[in-house]
Amino acid sequence: MSPIERWSAYRPTKEHTLWTAVAAIAATLAIGFGPGGWVTGGTAQKMADEAAATSHDQLAAAVCAREFMRATDARARLAKLQALQSWEREQQLVKDGWATMPGERDADRDAAELCVTRLIDQGKI
């Protein structure tokens, strides 16, 4: 009997069909949530919140660096930052208000850290 004839003659039982369906569902879920990259709604929301916070910090750092360099006394401020230890630079930007976004009251310490990095990358410090 050829494989095609055996396939045509095969009549699975209800139990066999049920277990095949269960195995197919389990395999789909395992592959989907594993290497397939599926996530739950809660995980997706957490990822979106983290992306939004990171993007806000990057925008605030860009504004900080731009406004810092546009200030009339930018050279004096740069000299003051250069004289500080690396860990004190962020605190100084926060204290001077450079890490505060327009329209906000509080400074963003993550933005201050990124702002110092931007100033360093621009070769200013």
C-alpha positions in Angstrom: 0.0 0.0 0.0 1.5 3.4 -1.0 1.7 6.4 1.3 -1.1 8.1 -0.6 -3.4 5.2 -0.2 -2.6 4.9 3.5 -3.3 8.6 3.9 -6.6 8.3 2.1 -7.6 5.2 4.2 -6.6 6.8 7.6 -9.6 7.6 9.8 -8.5 9.2 13.1 -10.5 8.7 16.3 -12.0 11.7 18.1 -9.5 11.3 20.9 -6.6 11.4 18.5 -8.1 14.5 16.8 -8.5 16.2 20.1 -4.9 15.6 21.2 -3.6 16.7 17.8 -5.5 19.9 18.2 -4.1 20.4 21.7 -0.6 19.8 20.6 -1.0 22.2 17.7 -2.3 24.9 20.0 0.5 24.4 22.5 3.2 24.5 19.7 1.7 27.6 18.3 1.7 29.4 21.7 5.2 28.2 22.5 6.6 29.3 19.2 4.6 32.5 19.1 5.5 33.7 22.6 9.1 32.4 22.4 11.0 33.1 19.2 7.9 34.6 17.5 8.2 37.7 19.6 4.5 37.8 20.8 3.9 39.7 24.0 1.0 40.2 26.3 -0.9 43.4 26.5 0.8 44.4 29.8 4.2 43.8 28.4 3.4 45.8 25.3 2.2 48.7 27.4 5.3 48.5 29.5 7.5 48.6 26.4 5.5 51.5 25.0 5.9 53.4 28.3 9.6 52.8 28.4 10.0 54.0 24.8 8.0 57.1 25.5 10.1 57.9 28.6 13.4 57.4 26.6 12.1 59.5 23.8 11.1 62.3 26.2 14.6 62.2 27.9 16.3 62.4 24.5 14.2 65.4 23.5 14.8 67.1 26.8 18.6 66.5 26.4 18.5 67.9 22.9 16.7 71.0 24.1 19.1 71.3 27.1 22.2 71.1 24.9 20.9 73.5 22.3 19.8 76.1 24.9 23.0 75.7 26.8 25.0 76.4 23.7 22.8 79.4 22.7 23.2 81.2 26.1 25.2 84.4 26.0 27.6 83.1 28.6 28.0 79.6 27.1 31.8 79.7 27.2 31.9 80.6 30.9 29.4 77.9 31.7 31.4 75.4 29.7 34.5 76.3 31.6 32.6 75.9 34.8 31.4 72.5 33.7 34.8 71.4 32.6 36.2 72.3 36.1 33.7 69.9 37.7 34.0 66.2 38.2 32.0 64.2 35.7 29.4 63.2 38.4 28.9 66.8 39.4 28.2 68.0 35.9 24.7 66.6 35.8 23.9 68.1 39.2 25.1 71.5 37.9 22.9 71.3 34.9 19.9 70.4 37.1 20.7 73.2 39.5 21.1 75.8 36.8 17.8 74.7 35.2 19.1 73.5 31.9 17.6 70.1 32.4 14.1 71.5 32.9 11.9 71.3 29.8 10.0 74.5 28.9 6.6 74.4 30.6 7.7 71.9 33.3 8.6 72.6 36.9 11.0 69.8 37.7 14.3 69.0 36.1 14.8 65.6 34.6 18.0 63.9 35.9 18.1 61.4 33.0 17.9 64.3 30.6 20.7 66.0 32.4 22.9 62.9 32.0 22.1 62.8 28.3 22.7 66.5 28.0 26.2 66.2 29.4 26.8 63.3 27.0 25.6 65.4 24.1 27.9 68.3 25.1 30.8 65.9 25.4 30.0 64.3 22.0 29.9 67.7 20.4 33.5 68.2 21.7 32.4 71.1 23.9 33.6 69.6 27.2 
